[in-house]
């Protein structure tokens, strides 16, 4: 007669979660008196492609089982307080939980990202500053999105769909973190219907032609704005984002026999970038200083930078909405116009996915089409 398997009735179970990179994350699944939480151990099993990897996994599992045994002992000794910390956090107003996330971002995320995230927190505060983390559900999120779509902002304007879409992403990220911490079992944003979600529209990616760049260079400017000018023009010929230029130090710029190269971890993706610089890009670099010195000393306020670029482009009689990010678009389109391929451009821009780079090929095709249409205006 077959022997029945004995089910593990322990209140704390060791479970596994497969990750996208092929590793497996280990976590504790705690269920007691109708309450559940997860504790991620920050321990990982790796693919067993060698005997060394297999041995490492055995040791990792032993550590995880030791932690599980300790948690069971602690639970039996002090059952009433086991969920106390989690319950306190769950009863915290959701907006307060979001504010704590802002603190964690400092020193990791860019100032611009933190600024936008903080603005979204202020919108949540304006909408509902009392609802607890545990009470944020699909209905709450639907009401929040409706609020964003009908409530005028700082200058009396209704938020556009792209901004609302961005704020929903911030909410989703915070709730994903709450799931990872074992505070909630699922992210309610994932249950939203397509009709509930704000539609994201592709904004027009402006870029400058060689003639327009020359116009900008020819416009005289007060000396105090020289760093902004140089940084913008440097971006036109290097493709670096504002956040990376803002933190660019001389130690990141290496001079080799073959030429000048930027070797730097990108702020947005955390990928390492190895970017060869052409002579034109190098010409916009200021005089070299100490390795730890910032290359371009830019204003702390992004608004100041964008205000100057707006005025600068107006003086140059450029009829386009020019922002600092226009420089990066200019670099991308210029590379493709000169015969560069999408794959190489993707590497130069530091994109994780080549589909992100594809948008520039589409822009180039549209430009070609518009140019050909000019032939139809010739009178014969």
VOBAFI-79879 format. One line per 3 residues: for each residue x, y, z of N, C-alpha, C, O. Coordinates in steps of 0.02 Angstrom, whole numbers. Layout:
N
X/Y/Z/X/Y/Z/X/Y/Z/X/Y/Z; ... $
This chain:
380
43/-60/0/0/0/0/44/63/0/91/69/40; 29/109/-46/71/169/-52/67/211/11/15/220/42; 125/236/29/128/278/89/111/350/73/138/380/27 $
65/378/111/44/447/99/98/496/121/130/486/173; 108/550/80/157/601/98/130/644/154/71/663/153; 172/658/202/152/701/258/161/774/238/216/795/219 $
106/812/242/110/883/224/147/923/277/141/910/337; 186/972/254/222/1015/300/172/1064/331/148/1109/297; 158/1055/396/110/1098/430/143/1155/468/110/1190/507 $
207/1165/457/243/1219/491/215/1286/470/197/1294/412; 209/1334/517/180/1399/500/225/1442/454/203/1490/424; 289/1421/450/335/1458/407/365/1409/357/397/1360/376 $
355/1423/293/380/1379/241/433/1415/199/428/1476/187; 482/1378/176/533/1406/131/509/1396/60/497/1340/37; 503/1452/24/479/1447/-45/529/1479/-94/576/1513/-74 $
517/1466/-158/562/1490/-210/525/1532/-262/466/1520/-276; 561/1581/-290/532/1622/-343/583/1629/-399/638/1654/-388; 564/1606/-458/608/1610/-516/615/1682/-539/566/1718/-547 $
677/1704/-551/691/1773/-573/706/1774/-648/724/1723/-677; 700/1833/-678/711/1840/-750/782/1825/-770/795/1803/-826; 830/1835/-724/901/1824/-741/922/1751/-735/980/1734/-744 $
873/1707/-719/889/1636/-715/901/1611/-644/898/1550/-632; 913/1656/-598/922/1636/-528/855/1624/-494/803/1640/-522; 857/1595/-434/797/1583/-396/802/1616/-328/849/1603/-290 $
754/1659/-312/754/1694/-248/720/1651/-195/668/1619/-208; 749/1650/-135/720/1612/-80/683/1659/-32/708/1713/-16; 623/1639/-11/587/1681/37/548/1637/85/533/1579/71 $
531/1666/143/490/1631/192/418/1652/184/402/1712/180; 373/1603/183/301/1615/178/271/1600/247/268/1543/268; 249/1653/281/224/1647/350/149/1653/350/121/1701/324 $
114/1604/378/41/1606/382/20/1583/452/32/1526/471; -13/1629/488/-34/1611/556/-95/1653/576/-96/1713/564; -143/1621/606/-204/1655/630/-236/1699/576/-259/1754/590 $
-237/1673/515/-270/1709/460/-229/1766/431/-252/1800/386; -168/1777/456/-125/1830/430/-67/1800/391/-40/1747/409; -48/1834/338/6/1809/295/56/1864/280/39/1922/273 $
120/1844/276/172/1890/256/228/1851/223/235/1791/234; 267/1885/183/326/1854/151/388/1890/174/388/1951/183; 441/1853/184/506/1882/202/558/1859/151/578/1801/151 $
578/1905/109/630/1887/59/698/1888/94/717/1936/127; 735/1833/86/797/1823/123/859/1852/89/913/1853/119; 851/1875/28/908/1900/-11/960/1845/-20/1021/1857/-21 $
934/1784/-26/976/1726/-41/952/1698/-108/892/1695/-121; 1000/1677/-150/981/1656/-217/1015/1591/-237/1074/1579/-223; 977/1548/-271/1004/1488/-301/1023/1505/-373/988/1540/-408 $
1080/1478/-394/1104/1492/-462/1096/1430/-505/1093/1375/-478; 1093/1437/-571/1088/1378/-615/1145/1330/-602/1204/1350/-599; 1129/1266/-594/1180/1216/-577/1215/1190/-639/1203/1134/-662 $
1259/1232/-666/1296/1214/-727/1364/1183/-711/1400/1162/-756; 1381/1179/-647/1444/1149/-627/1437/1121/-556/1389/1136/-521; 1486/1081/-536/1485/1053/-468/1493/1108/-416/1467/1103/-360 $
1530/1160/-434/1540/1217/-388/1474/1252/-375/1459/1270/-318; 1435/1262/-428/1370/1295/-422/1323/1253/-379/1284/1279/-339; 1326/1187/-388/1284/1141/-350/1300/1144/-276/1256/1146/-234 $
1365/1145/-260/1388/1150/-190/1366/1216/-159/1345/1219/-101; 1371/1270/-199/1352/1336/-174/1277/1337/-157/1257/1366/-106; 1236/1305/-199/1164/1303/-187/1147/1264/-124/1101/1282/-87 $
1184/1210/-112/1172/1170/-52/1185/1212/11/1147/1209/59; 1240/1251/9/1257/1294/67/1205/1349/76/1187/1366/132; 1182/1377/20/1131/1430/22/1066/1404/53/1035/1438/94 $
1046/1344/34/985/1314/61/993/1299/135/945/1305/174; 1053/1279/156/1065/1266/227/1057/1330/268/1028/1329/322; 1082/1385/241/1076/1451/275/1002/1470/280/979/1492/333 $
965/1460/225/894/1477/223/854/1435/274/810/1461/308; 870/1371/278/836/1327/326/851/1346/398/809/1341/442; 913/1369/410/933/1391/477/892/1453/498/868/1458/554 $
885/1500/450/846/1560/463/773/1542/476/741/1570/521; 746/1495/436/677/1473/445/667/1443/515/617/1458/548; 715/1402/538/709/1371/604/710/1424/659/673/1419/708 $
752/1475/650/756/1530/700/690/1568/703/667/1587/756; 660/1580/643/597/1617/641/541/1577/675/499/1606/709; 541/1511/667/489/1469/699/496/1471/775/446/1476/811 $
558/1468/799/570/1473/871/546/1540/898/513/1543/949; 564/1595/862/544/1662/883/468/1669/882/439/1702/925; 436/1638/832/363/1641/826/330/1607/886/282/1632/914 $
355/1549/904/326/1512/960/337/1548/1026/296/1545/1071; 394/1583/1031/410/1619/1093/370/1683/1100/353/1703/1156; 355/1716/1044/322/1781/1048/272/1789/990/279/1833/949 $
224/1746/989/176/1742/935/136/1807/925/123/1828/869; 118/1839/980/74/1898/977/107/1958/944/73/2000/914; 174/1962/948/208/2021/920/239/2008/852/271/2053/823 $
230/1947/826/264/1930/763/244/1975/706/285/1994/664; 179/1993/704/153/2035/649/146/2108/669/120/2149/630; 169/2125/728/157/2193/754/186/2247/707/152/2295/691 $
248/2237/687/281/2286/644/245/2292/577/234/2347/552; 226/2233/548/192/2234/483/124/2269/488/105/2308/444; 87/2254/543/21/2285/552/27/2361/559/-15/2398/533 $
79/2383/593/89/2455/602/101/2489/534/74/2542/521; 142/2457/492/155/2485/425/93/2483/382/78/2530/346; 55/2428/386/-6/2422/347/-57/2476/364/-95/2498/321 $
-58/2497/427/-105/2548/449/-79/2619/438/-114/2668/452; -17/2624/414/11/2690/398/-24/2719/337/-38/2682/290; -39/2784/336/-68/2814/276/-24/2799/215/37/2804/219 $
-55/2782/160/-18/2764/100/30/2818/78/86/2804/56; 9/2881/84/52/2936/63/115/2940/106/168/2959/81; 111/2921/169/170/2920/213/218/2864/191/279/2873/193 $
189/2808/170/230/2752/146/267/2774/82/325/2755/72; 233/2813/39/265/2839/-21/322/2886/-4/374/2885/-36; 311/2928/46/363/2976/66/426/2940/91/482/2964/81 $
416/2883/125/474/2844/148/513/2816/89/574/2809/92; 477/2800/35/510/2775/-25/554/2829/-57/606/2814/-85; 532/2892/-51/572/2948/-77/640/2951/-42/692/2961/-74 $
639/2942/24/701/2944/63/749/2889/41/810/2899/39; 722/2831/24/764/2775/2/797/2789/-65/850/2762/-80; 765/2832/-106/791/2846/-173/851/2893/-173/891/2893/-220 $
857/2934/-121/909/2985/-120/979/2953/-124/996/2908/-86; 1018/2978/-172/1084/2951/-182/1085/2893/-231/1138/2871/-252; 1025/2869/-250/1020/2813/-297/989/2837/-363/1017/2825/-416 $
932/2870/-357/898/2897/-415/922/2967/-431/953/3000/-390; 908/2990/-492/927/3058/-512/883/3109/-477/827/3094/-455; 909/3170/-471/870/3224/-439/806/3238/-477/755/3252/-448 $
810/3233/-543/751/3246/-585/697/3193/-572/638/3210/-568; 717/3129/-565/669/3075/-551/637/3086/-483/576/3080/-476; 678/3103/-433/652/3114/-366/604/3173/-365/553/3173/-330 $
620/3224/-404/576/3283/-407/508/3265/-436/457/3286/-410; 508/3226/-491/444/3206/-522/405/3159/-476/344/3164/-470; 442/3114/-444/409/3067/-398/377/3105/-340/321/3090/-319 $
414/3154/-313/388/3194/-257/325/3232/-278/279/3239/-238; 325/3256/-340/264/3290/-365/205/3243/-366/149/3262/-349; 217/3180/-385/162/3131/-386/138/3116/-315/79/3104/-304 $
184/3116/-266/166/3105/-196/120/3162/-173/72/3151/-137; 137/3223/-194/95/3282/-176/24/3276/-204/-24/3298/-173; 19/3246/-264/-48/3235/-293/-87/3184/-252/-148/3193/-242 $
-54/3132/-229/-88/3082/-186/-111/3116/-122/-166/3103/-98; -68/3158/-94/-84/3193/-32/-145/3238/-42/-188/3244/1; -147/3270/-101/-203/3314/-117/-267/3275/-126/-321/3298/-109 $
-261/3214/-152/-320/3171/-164/-345/3138/-100/-404/3141/-85; -299/3107/-63/-320/3069/-4/-258/3056/40/-216/3015/24; -254/3093/95/-195/3087/139/-207/3039/197/-163/3031/240 $
-266/3008/200/-283/2968/260/-287/2893/247/-272/2854/293; -306/2872/188/-314/2800/175/-249/2762/189/-196/2781/167; -256/2707/226/-198/2666/246/-175/2623/188/-213/2608/141 $
-112/2602/192/-83/2559/140/-127/2497/129/-138/2478/71; -151/2466/182/-191/2405/176/-258/2415/140/-288/2367/116; -281/2478/136/-346/2492/106/-341/2517/34/-392/2534/3 $
-280/2521/7/-272/2542/-62/-289/2482/-107/-253/2433/-109; -345/2488/-142/-368/2434/-185/-383/2461/-256/-370/2519/-271; -411/2418/-297/-426/2437/-366/-472/2498/-369/-460/2544/-408 $
-523/2499/-327/-571/2554/-326/-536/2619/-307/-551/2672/-336; -491/2617/-258/-455/2677/-237/-414/2705/-295/-413/2765/-307; -380/2661/-330/-338/2682/-386/-380/2711/-442/-360/2761/-473 $
-438/2681/-456/-483/2708/-507/-506/2779/-490/-507/2823/-532; -522/2789/-426/-544/2856/-404/-486/2906/-408/-496/2965/-426; -425/2883/-393/-366/2927/-396/-353/2948/-469/-340/3007/-482 $
-357/2901/-516/-346/2917/-586/-399/2966/-611/-384/3010/-651; -461/2956/-589/-515/3002/-608/-501/3072/-581/-511/3122/-616; -478/3076/-519/-460/3139/-487/-406/3175/-528/-411/3235/-540 $
-355/3138/-549/-301/3168/-588/-325/3195/-655/-300/3246/-679; -375/3162/-683/-399/3181/-750/-444/3242/-750/-456/3272/-803; -471/3262/-691/-518/3318/-689/-495/3377/-646/-528/3429/-644 $
-439/3368/-609/-418/3420/-562/-363/3463/-593/-311/3437/-613; -373/3529/-596/-321/3574/-624/-257/3572/-581/-260/3565/-520; -201/3580/-615/-136/3580/-581/-116/3650/-559/-158/3694/-551 $
-51/3659/-549/-24/3720/-521/-42/3782/-562/-56/3835/-534; -42/3775/-628/-54/3832/-671/-125/3831/-702/-137/3862/-753; -170/3794/-670/-239/3793/-692/-252/3746/-750/-307/3745/-777 $
-202/3706/-769/-210/3660/-825/-222/3589/-800/-197/3569/-748; -262/3551/-839/-273/3481/-823/-212/3441/-845/-182/3454/-897; -193/3392/-805/-135/3350/-822/-148/3312/-887/-203/3289/-900 $
-95/3305/-928/-103/3266/-989/-98/3191/-973/-77/3172/-919; -119/3150/-1021/-122/3078/-1011/-53/3047/-997/-48/2999/-958; -1/3074/-1027/66/3047/-1015/88/3057/-943/120/3014/-913 $
71/3115/-915/88/3129/-845/50/3083/-798/78/3056/-750; -15/3074/-812/-56/3030/-770/-30/2958/-775/-27/2922/-725; -10/2938/-835/19/2871/-845/83/2864/-803/94/2812/-772 $
124/2916/-802/186/2915/-762/171/2909/-687/204/2871/-652; 121/2946/-664/103/2943/-593/75/2875/-573/85/2852/-517; 40/2842/-620/16/2774/-607/74/2726/-600/73/2680/-558 $
126/2735/-640/186/2693/-636/218/2700/-567/240/2650/-538; 221/2762/-541/250/2772/-474/211/2734/-421/239/2703/-376; 144/2739/-426/100/2703/-378/114/2628/-383/121/2594/-332 $
117/2602/-444/128/2531/-455/195/2509/-426/200/2456/-396; 247/2551/-435/314/2534/-408/313/2530/-332/344/2485/-303; 278/2577/-300/274/2577/-227/238/2515/-202/259/2483/-154 $
183/2498/-235/144/2439/-215/182/2374/-228/175/2325/-191; 222/2373/-282/265/2315/-294/315/2305/-237/330/2249/-217; 340/2361/-212/386/2358/-156/352/2331/-93/382/2293/-55 $
289/2351/-83/250/2326/-26/239/2251/-31/239/2216/19; 231/2226/-93/224/2154/-104/289/2119/-87/290/2067/-54; 346/2148/-111/411/2118/-98/426/2115/-23/459/2069/1 $
402/2165/13/413/2167/86/365/2120/123/371/2112/184; 318/2090/86/271/2044/118/215/2079/155/181/2048/195; 206/2144/142/153/2183/176/85/2170/145/35/2167/181 $
83/2164/79/21/2148/44/35/2088/-2/92/2076/-22; -18/2052/-19/-8/1991/-59/-7/2004/-134/22/1964/-171; -38/2059/-157/-40/2072/-229/-44/2148/-241/-64/2186/-197 $
-25/2168/-302/-26/2238/-321/-92/2253/-356/-104/2227/-411; -135/2295/-326/-201/2309/-356/-199/2343/-424/-248/2341/-461; -142/2375/-442/-139/2408/-507/-142/2356/-564/-162/2372/-620 $
-121/2295/-548/-121/2242/-599/-192/2219/-617/-201/2186/-668; -240/2236/-575/-310/2215/-589/-348/2268/-628/-407/2259/-643; -315/2324/-645/-347/2377/-684/-362/2352/-754/-321/2318/-785 $
-420/2370/-780/-437/2354/-850/-401/2402/-897/-376/2454/-875; -399/2385/-960/-368/2429/-1010/-403/2496/-1011/-371/2548/-1018; -469/2496/-1003/-508/2558/-1003/-491/2603/-944/-498/2664/-948 $
-469/2572/-888/-452/2611/-828/-386/2648/-836/-376/2701/-807; -341/2619/-875/-273/2644/-879/-268/2705/-925/-298/2705/-979; -232/2757/-904/-223/2815/-948/-183/2795/-1010/-134/2759/-1006 $
-204/2820/-1067/-170/2804/-1130/-108/2848/-1137/-111/2909/-1130; -52/2815/-1150/10/2852/-1159/20/2867/-1233/19/2821/-1275; 29/2931/-1248/40/2951/-1318/113/2967/-1329/147/2996/-1286 $
138/2947/-1387/208/2963/-1404/214/3038/-1415/183/3065/-1461; 255/3070/-1374/266/3142/-1384/315/3152/-1442/357/3109/-1456; 309/3209/-1474/352/3223/-1531/424/3232/-1508/437/3273/-1463 $
470/3196/-1537/541/3201/-1519/575/3251/-1566/592/3235/-1623; 584/3311/-1541/617/3363/-1581/692/3348/-1585/722/3323/-1538; 721/3365/-1642/794/3361/-1650/816/3420/-1691/777/3451/-1727 $
880/3435/-1687/907/3493/-1722/947/3471/-1783/980/3419/-1782; 943/3510/-1835/984/3498/-1895/1053/3529/-1884/1062/3567/-1836; 1100/3514/-1927/1167/3543/-1923/1164/3619/-1928/1201/3655/-1895 $
1119/3643/-1971/1111/3715/-1980/1085/3748/-1916/1107/3802/-1898; 1039/3715/-1882/1011/3742/-1820/1062/3741/-1763/1064/3786/-1722; 1104/3690/-1761/1158/3688/-1711/1205/3746/-1722/1226/3779/-1674 $
1221/3760/-1785/1266/3816/-1802/1234/3883/-1780/1269/3927/-1756; 1168/3889/-1788/1134/3950/-1767/1142/3960/-1692/1154/4016/-1669; 1135/3906/-1653/1143/3910/-1580/1214/3931/-1561/1223/3973/-1517 $
1263/3903/-1595/1333/3920/-1580/1347/3993/-1594/1387/4025/-1559; 1314/4020/-1646/1327/4090/-1667/1293/4141/-1622/1309/4201/-1625; 1246/4119/-1580/1210/4166/-1536/1255/4183/-1476/1275/4138/-1439 $
1270/4248/-1465/1310/4268/-1406/1271/4256/-1342/1210/4256/-1342; 1307/4246/-1287/1274/4230/-1224/1314/4255/-1165/1375/4258/-1168; 1280/4274/-1109/1316/4294/-1048/1361/4237/-1024/1344/4178/-1032 $
1418/4254/-996/1468/4204/-974/1440/4156/-923/1460/4098/-921; 1393/4178/-881/1368/4135/-828/1329/4075/-855/1317/4027/-818; 1309/4078/-919/1273/4022/-949/1318/3977/-992/1294/3932/-1026 $
1383/3991/-991/1429/3953/-1034/1427/3878/-1021/1431/3838/-1068; 1421/3859/-957/1420/3787/-941/1358/3753/-970/1362/3695/-992; 1301/3788/-968/1240/3759/-996/1248/3750/-1072/1231/3698/-1099 $
1273/3802/-1104/1284/3799/-1177/1330/3741/-1196/1314/3701/-1239; 1387/3738/-1162/1437/3687/-1178/1410/3617/-1165/1421/3571/-1204; 1373/3609/-1109/1345/3544/-1092/1293/3522/-1144/1292/3463/-1163 $
1251/3568/-1166/1201/3553/-1216/1234/3532/-1282/1215/3482/-1312; 1283/3571/-1305/1316/3556/-1368/1357/3491/-1363/1362/3453/-1411; 1385/3479/-1304/1421/3417/-1292/1373/3358/-1299/1392/3306/-1326 $
1312/3365/-1273/1262/3313/-1278/1241/3301/-1350/1226/3245/-1370; 1239/3354/-1390/1221/3348/-1461/1270/3302/-1498/1251/3269/-1546; 1333/3300/-1474/1384/3261/-1508/1407/3200/-1469/1453/3165/-1490 $
1376/3188/-1411/1394/3128/-1372/1332/3086/-1355/1337/3026/-1346; 1273/3118/-1352/1211/3082/-1337/1199/3070/-1263/1151/3036/-1245; 1242/3097/-1219/1233/3085/-1147/1171/3120/-1121/1156/3177/-1141 $
1134/3087/-1076/1077/3117/-1043/1100/3173/-996/1158/3176/-977; 1052/3216/-979/1067/3271/-933/1091/3244/-865/1139/3270/-837; 1058/3191/-840/1076/3164/-774/1148/3138/-773/1182/3143/-722 $
1171/3111/-829/1240/3086/-833/1291/3142/-842/1346/3140/-815; 1271/3193/-881/1315/3251/-889/1322/3288/-823/1376/3313/-805; 1267/3292/-786/1266/3327/-722/1316/3295/-673/1345/3331/-632 $
1326/3230/-677/1369/3195/-630/1436/3173/-662/1474/3136/-632; 1449/3197/-722/1510/3179/-757/1571/3211/-724/1575/3272/-716; 1618/3169/-705/1681/3193/-675/1738/3179/-724/1733/3138/-769 $
1794/3215/-713/1851/3206/-757/1880/3136/-754/1910/3113/-802; 1870/3101/-699/1894/3033/-693/1858/2985/-740/1883/2931/-755; 1798/3006/-764/1760/2965/-811/1784/2973/-883/1768/2933/-926 $
1824/3025/-894/1847/3040/-963/1919/3017/-969/1965/3047/-941; 1929/2963/-1006/1995/2932/-1014/2026/2952/-1081/1991/2954/-1132; 2090/2965/-1080/2126/2981/-1142/2172/2923/-1159/2221/2910/-1124 $
2156/2890/-1214/2197/2834/-1238/2230/2853/-1304/2217/2906/-1333; 2274/2809/-1326/2309/2821/-1389/2259/2825/-1447/2268/2863/-1494; 2205/2783/-1441/2155/2781/-1494/2107/2840/-1493/2073/2854/-1542 $
2104/2876/-1436/2059/2933/-1430/2031/2941/-1360/2053/2907/-1313; 1982/2986/-1353/1952/3001/-1289/1889/2959/-1280/1848/2954/-1326; 1881/2930/-1220/1825/2886/-1207/1794/2902/-1139/1830/2916/-1091 $
1727/2900/-1135/1692/2906/-1071/1679/2836/-1045/1650/2794/-1080; 1700/2822/-984/1687/2758/-951/1650/2774/-886/1679/2797/-838; 1585/2760/-887/1543/2782/-831/1481/2738/-824/1454/2712/-873 $
1459/2728/-762/1396/2693/-750/1339/2742/-761/1337/2795/-731; 1291/2723/-803/1236/2768/-819/1188/2774/-760/1172/2724/-726; 1165/2835/-748/1123/2849/-690/1055/2814/-696/1029/2788/-646 $
1026/2813/-755/958/2787/-763/956/2711/-763/915/2681/-728; 1001/2679/-802/998/2606/-810/1048/2569/-767/1042/2508/-759; 1097/2605/-739/1151/2574/-700/1197/2530/-742/1238/2492/-715 $
1190/2533/-809/1235/2497/-855/1300/2535/-862/1302/2597/-857; 1355/2499/-873/1419/2532/-887/1420/2555/-959/1402/2517/-1005; 1440/2617/-970/1444/2644/-1037/1517/2655/-1057/1556/2683/-1019 $
1535/2632/-1117/1601/2644/-1145/1589/2683/-1208/1574/2654/-1261; 1596/2750/-1205/1576/2794/-1260/1635/2831/-1290/1663/2876/-1258; 1656/2814/-1351/1709/2851/-1385/1684/2921/-1403/1627/2928/-1426 $
1725/2971/-1393/1705/3040/-1409/1740/3064/-1472/1800/3054/-1481; 1701/3095/-1516/1729/3124/-1576/1762/3191/-1560/1753/3218/-1506; 1798/3218/-1608/1834/3282/-1598/1785/3338/-1583/1799/3383/-1543 $
1727/3336/-1616/1678/3390/-1605/1653/3389/-1533/1647/3442/-1502; 1638/3330/-1506/1615/3326/-1437/1669/3350/-1389/1655/3387/-1342; 1731/3329/-1401/1787/3348/-1358/1797/3424/-1358/1818/3452/-1307 $
1782/3456/-1414/1793/3528/-1420/1748/3568/-1372/1763/3626/-1357; 1693/3538/-1349/1648/3573/-1303/1663/3558/-1230/1628/3583/-1185; 1714/3518/-1216/1734/3505/-1147/1773/3565/-1120/1814/3594/-1157 $
1762/3585/-1058/1801/3640/-1029/1872/3617/-1013/1890/3560/-1026; 1912/3662/-986/1982/3645/-970/1983/3590/-916/1947/3594/-866; 2025/3540/-927/2027/3483/-881/2053/3503/-812/2099/3543/-805 $
2020/3474/-760/2039/3488/-691/2051/3422/-655/2062/3371/-687; 2048/3423/-589/2060/3363/-549/2010/3308/-564/1953/3321/-583; 2031/3245/-555/1989/3187/-572/1921/3188/-539/1871/3167/-569 $
1917/3213/-477/1853/3212/-440/1810/3273/-455/1754/3278/-431; 1836/3320/-495/1799/3381/-511/1743/3366/-561/1751/3325/-607; 1686/3400/-552/1630/3395/-600/1651/3431/-664/1679/3485/-661 $
1637/3401/-722/1657/3429/-786/1616/3492/-802/1644/3545/-817; 1550/3486/-799/1505/3542/-814/1469/3562/-750/1426/3525/-725; 1485/3620/-722/1452/3643/-661/1387/3678/-680/1385/3736/-698 $
1333/3640/-675/1267/3663/-696/1225/3687/-637/1237/3667/-581; 1176/3730/-650/1131/3753/-596/1095/3694/-564/1082/3644/-596; 1079/3701/-499/1043/3648/-464/972/3640/-491/944/3586/-491 $
944/3696/-512/875/3696/-536/872/3678/-611/901/3712/-653; 835/3625/-627/825/3606/-697/784/3659/-733/792/3669/-793; 741/3693/-696/699/3745/-726/742/3801/-755/727/3828/-808 $
797/3818/-719/843/3870/-743/876/3849/-809/883/3889/-855; 896/3786/-812/928/3759/-872/880/3762/-931/897/3785/-985; 819/3737/-921/770/3736/-975/748/3806/-996/735/3818/-1055 $
745/3852/-949/726/3921/-965/778/3952/-1012/762/3985/-1061; 843/3941/-995/896/3969/-1037/895/3939/-1107/901/3975/-1156; 887/3872/-1111/886/3839/-1177/828/3863/-1219/835/3871/-1279 $
771/3875/-1187/713/3901/-1223/728/3970/-1253/715/3982/-1311; 756/4015/-1211/773/4082/-1234/827/4080/-1288/824/4116/-1338; 876/4038/-1277/932/4029/-1324/907/4009/-1393/929/4037/-1444 $
863/3960/-1395/837/3937/-1460/792/3989/-1492/789/3994/-1553; 757/4029/-1451/715/4082/-1479/758/4137/-1511/742/4162/-1565; 813/4155/-1478/860/4205/-1505/892/4180/-1570/908/4219/-1615 $
900/4113/-1574/930/4084/-1635/878/4075/-1690/893/4050/-1744; 815/4096/-1674/759/4091/-1722/747/4018/-1744/737/4004/-1803; 747/3974/-1695/731/3903/-1708/659/3892/-1686/643/3897/-1627 $
617/3875/-1733/545/3868/-1719/530/3796/-1698/493/3760/-1732; 558/3776/-1641/547/3709/-1614/545/3714/-1539/572/3761/-1509; 513/3664/-1507/512/3661/-1434/577/3626/-1413/581/3565/-1410 $
628/3666/-1397/694/3639/-1382/704/3633/-1306/696/3682/-1270; 721/3573/-1283/737/3561/-1212/807/3530/-1211/836/3516/-1263; 833/3519/-1151/900/3489/-1148/900/3419/-1180/949/3400/-1212 $
846/3382/-1172/843/3314/-1200/842/3314/-1276/855/3263/-1307; 826/3372/-1306/828/3379/-1379/898/3363/-1405/906/3337/-1460; 948/3379/-1365/1018/3366/-1385/1030/3292/-1395/1063/3271/-1443 $
1002/3250/-1350/1010/3177/-1356/975/3151/-1419/1001/3108/-1454; 915/3178/-1433/879/3159/-1494/919/3180/-1556/922/3143/-1606; 950/3239/-1552/990/3264/-1608/1048/3217/-1623/1062/3202/-1681 $
1082/3195/-1571/1138/3148/-1579/1114/3084/-1613/1146/3060/-1660; 1058/3056/-1589/1033/2993/-1615/1015/2998/-1689/1035/2955/-1729; 977/3050/-1707/957/3058/-1777/1017/3072/-1821/1020/3049/-1878 $
1066/3110/-1795/1127/3126/-1833/1166/3062/-1849/1191/3055/-1905; 1172/3017/-1801/1209/2954/-1811/1176/2914/-1867/1211/2888/-1911; 1109/2908/-1865/1074/2870/-1916/1078/2904/-1984/1085/2871/-2036 $
1074/2970/-1985/1078/3008/-2048/1147/2997/-2081/1152/2995/-2142; 1198/2991/-2039/1266/2982/-2066/1282/2909/-2083/1338/2892/-2101; 1231/2865/-2077/1240/2796/-2098/1251/2747/-2042/1263/2688/-2055 $
1247/2769/-1979/1254/2724/-1923/1196/2675/-1919/1142/2690/-1943; 1207/2616/-1888/1154/2567/-1883/1121/2569/-1814/1149/2596/-1767; 1061/2541/-1810/1020/2543/-1749/1056/2509/-1691/1056/2534/-1635 $
1088/2451/-1704/1120/2414/-1650/1176/2455/-1618/1181/2459/-1557; 1218/2485/-1659/1273/2526/-1634/1247/2586/-1596/1272/2603/-1542; 1195/2619/-1624/1165/2677/-1591/1138/2657/-1522/1146/2694/-1474 $
1106/2599/-1519/1079/2575/-1455/1133/2569/-1402/1122/2587/-1344; 1192/2545/-1422/1249/2539/-1376/1275/2608/-1355/1292/2618/-1297; 1279/2654/-1403/1304/2721/-1389/1258/2759/-1341/1281/2798/-1299 $
1192/2747/-1348/1144/2781/-1304/1136/2746/-1237/1107/2774/-1191; 1161/2684/-1232/1156/2648/-1169/1087/2619/-1157/1067/2607/-1100; 1049/2607/-1212/982/2578/-1205/987/2504/-1186/1031/2469/-1209 $
940/2482/-1144/937/2411/-1125/905/2371/-1181/924/2314/-1194; 855/2401/-1215/819/2366/-1268/826/2404/-1333/821/2465/-1335; 836/2367/-1387/844/2399/-1453/778/2429/-1477/778/2474/-1519 $
721/2404/-1449/656/2433/-1468/651/2506/-1447/615/2544/-1478; 686/2524/-1393/687/2594/-1371/720/2638/-1423/701/2696/-1433; 772/2611/-1456/810/2648/-1506/772/2653/-1572/784/2700/-1610 $
727/2606/-1585/692/2603/-1648/653/2667/-1664/643/2683/-1722; 632/2703/-1612/594/2764/-1622/632/2814/-1665/602/2853/-1703; 700/2814/-1659/740/2861/-1697/742/2843/-1771/745/2887/-1814 $
739/2778/-1786/735/2757/-1855/669/2779/-1886/666/2799/-1944; 616/2775/-1845/550/2798/-1868/549/2873/-1882/519/2896/-1930; 584/2911/-1839/589/2983/-1848/624/2999/-1913/604/3043/-1951 $
678/2961/-1926/718/2972/-1987/676/2957/-2049/679/2994/-2099; 636/2903/-2047/593/2886/-2103/542/2940/-2117/528/2957/-2174; 514/2967/-2063/464/3021/-2070/497/3083/-2100/466/3117/-2141 $
559/3097/-2079/595/3155/-2106/608/3146/-2181/600/3193/-2220; 627/3085/-2201/639/3071/-2272/575/3082/-2313/576/3111/-2367; 519/3057/-2284/454/3062/-2318/436/3136/-2329/414/3156/-2383 $
445/3176/-2275/428/3247/-2280/472/3283/-2331/450/3328/-2366; 536/3263/-2333/583/3293/-2381/562/3277/-2453/563/3320/-2496; 543/3214/-2465/521/3194/-2532/457/3230/-2552/447/3245/-2611 $
414/3244/-2503/352/3279/-2518/364/3350/-2543/322/3380/-2577; 423/3377/-2526/440/3445/-2549/445/3447/-2626/433/3499/-2657; 461/3390/-2656/467/3388/-2729/400/3402/-2762/396/3426/-2818 $
346/3386/-2726/279/3395/-2754/260/3469/-2759/212/3488/-2792; 299/3511/-2725/283/3584/-2726/316/3619/-2785/303/3678/-2798; 359/3583/-2821/394/3614/-2879/345/3621/-2937/313/3572/-2958 $
341/3681/-2962/296/3693/-3019/333/3679/-3084/388/3703/-3095; 302/3639/-3127/333/3621/-3192/298/3657/-3249/316/3648/-3307 $
